[in-house]
């Protein structure tokens, strides 16, 4: 890997490649931050590195040039809604100004985006408009079924992400778990994906749970579990607090230390009070260096619904701290799940039991933690390779890898992709095809063959029903199981009749009671029933086994 990256980066030095990066991280303006240092190191591998950052105008950020190669630009947007449009406009300006011959010079550019969501939209627009290869970074496991729990915005982001990765020329992911999801679900070629974990600093740590930091700070606790996390919904910290009642029943002096900040801080504090655990649970603000906390805790607990990577898990492992975690991020891939105590978020009783077991019998868990630390040491043995490896991923997004994505090529991906975007598109196409068949058959039989229109309508319905069923089953949902066809046909017919009755009732209600125009009522009703049918088909009828 190292020799390959060296060769690639050298070849790009000869071609004087320029990179336009789209980011949301404003810490780059802080010259003392790790983000700034990382971008400076990246810039050394390119002829120029231009970074457009989503930022509001009232922040007072301005364009800055650091050294000879690093150029940083704020979008200076008035609202968050304007981020995307302002970034596209700014990106076009950078490309035109930085290229003496704009049309010819773009072949020496690559575009890299921080995510496949908002920044991905900007990158995809600039990439397709200017025929520049697109490199997308993915830090979040957005294909996890739990990702949608984050609300409507996450549902929209997932749809965007599934679509944009199909337009991407190269992808960098932070964990093998994300790579596996992209390959298995979206059928992205493995060779198109670079697995590059988040940079972990090689910091020496001494395991000491007897006289460590936490023991000095909280002498009232004889056992301590540590949580280091943003206090947000997807981190599932409320489950840990609920489980602590079970732990305290067996270990009355056990303490839970939660280090972190976030929007759920107040809610979690109230939960602790409600559970009568005010003397057992301690909240601390986020710490720049968590190493002494990991090194002195009896166990580190992380039960997130999803993780792109899981930096705290890697840091805890590095510090020889036993780990209890859900199977997310690096767990099962970069971290051997044989050396991590894995709990199922669906089993609410498992967490308290797992923590109590570590407290009761610490020796085997500590041995696993020591082995895990050795694994991590091998992964971070050469920290200096990280900037080179990242830039290798970007520079592998060469002009030669760029493939124009036409309407035809995009439709082609719909035949072998299981993303929600692809499923939805195939679903609409199948439904539209059935509607055309229905109307076409009715017209041909009635007008050309003079068949009684009532009989024509019945025949047309039967033909369209067959076309719809076959397309939805074998194409839309790719369900090739023939053992359940008879049952599926019956269910499909029942749903179709139910939807007809529901459509009639809803249109009647909209028109008669809400005074909505009948055409608008039909449009709204059709849309709602289409969404309902999609979920029923996907979850109940065409379930692949």
C-alpha positions, 0 to 999 in steps of 0.5 A: 500500500505504501509503495503504491501510494508513493508511486501515485503521488509522485506521478501526480506531482509531475502532472501538477494536479489541483484539488478543489475540496468542499468541506463543512469544517471551519476549524481550518481557519484556526492555525493551531487546530489539528484540522488546519495541520492536516490540510497543510500536510495534504496541500504538500502533495498537490500543486494547489489545494482549494477548500470551499467551506460552508460558513455564514456571512456573520461569522466574519471569515474571509479567504485565506492563503496559507503558504503557497498551496493552501487556499481556503474560502468561506461561502459567506452564505446568509442562510444554511439553505444558501450553502449549496448554491453559494458553494457551487458559484464559488467553486465555478469561480475558483476553477475559472480563475485558477485555470489559464485555459479553463476548458483544457486545464480542468483535466488536471483537477480533481474534486473531493467532498467531505460527505455524500450529502450537502457537500456531495451535491456541490461536488457532483454538480461541479464535476458533471458540469466541468468533466472533472473526476469526483472523489467523495469521503464517507465518514458516516454509515448512512446505509445503517437502518438506524441512520434514518432514526435521526429524523427526516433530514437523515432520510433525505440525506440517505436518498441523496447519498445513495444516488451520489455514490453512483456518480462518484469516480472514487470513494474514501471510507473510514471503515471496512464496515462502510465499504462492505455496505456499499459493495453489498447493497449498492454494488459499488466495485470494491476497487473503486473504494479506499478504506482509510481510517481516521488518523489516530495519534500514537500516544503512549498510555500506561494502564493504571486503574488503582491510582489513575485520574478517575480514581483521584477525581471520584474516590467514592466509586470502587468501579468506574465505567466511562462514556465519551461521546456527543450527547445526541440521539444516535449515541443511545446514552439513555440506554446506558443510564437505564442499565445502570440501575441493574449495575448498582443493584450488584455494585452499590458503589459503582460509578458511571462517568459521561464525558461529552456535550450535546443537544440531549445534555439536559434531557439526560441529566433529568433522566439520571434524576428520575432514575434516582442515580444522581450519586452514581452518574457524573457528567463532565465536559468534553476533554481534549485529551481523553487518554488518562480517562481511558487508562483509568476506567474499568470499562469503556461503554459505547452503544451507538445505533450506528458509527462511521468509524468510532474514534473513541473505540479505537482510542480506548483500545489503544489505552488498554481499556476493556470495551463494551459496544454495539456492533457498529463502526470498527467493531468486527472489522478493525477491532476483533469482536472476539476481543470486544464485548458486543451487546445487542441494542434490541436486548435491553437487559444485556448491557447491565449484565455485561458491565456487571460481569466486567466489574465482577471478573476483570482479569479475562476482559483486561487480557482481551484489552491488552491484545486489542491494544497490540492490534491497534499499535500495528495499525498506527505504527506509522502515523506519517503515512496517513496524509500520503495515503489520503492524498493517494486516494484523491489522486487515484481519482484521475482523469482516466477514471472519469466516466460521463454519467448519461441518462442511459448509464444511470438507468442501467444502474437501476437494474442491479442496485438496491438503494432506496433511490433505485427501488423508488425509481424502479417502483415508479417506472413499473407503476407507470408501465402498468398504467400505460398498459391499462389505458392502451389495452382499454383503447385498443379493445374498445376503439379498434376491436369494438369490444364493450367498454365494460368488458374492455376495462375488465380485460385491461385491468387483468393485463395491467395487474399481471404486468404490474405484479411481474415487474414489481416482483422480479424487477423492482424488488428483485424477488426471484423466489417462485415458491410463494408466487400464488400467495404473493398474487393473492396478497397483491390483489387484496392490496390493489382492491383495498387501495381502490376503496381507499382511493375512493374514500380519500378523494370523497373526503378531500372534495366533500369535507375539505373542499379540495378540487377533485383533480388536486384531491386525486393527485394527493391521494395517488401520491399517498397511496403510492407511498403506502403501497411501496412500503407494503410491497417491500415489507410484507409481499416481496420480502427476499429470503 
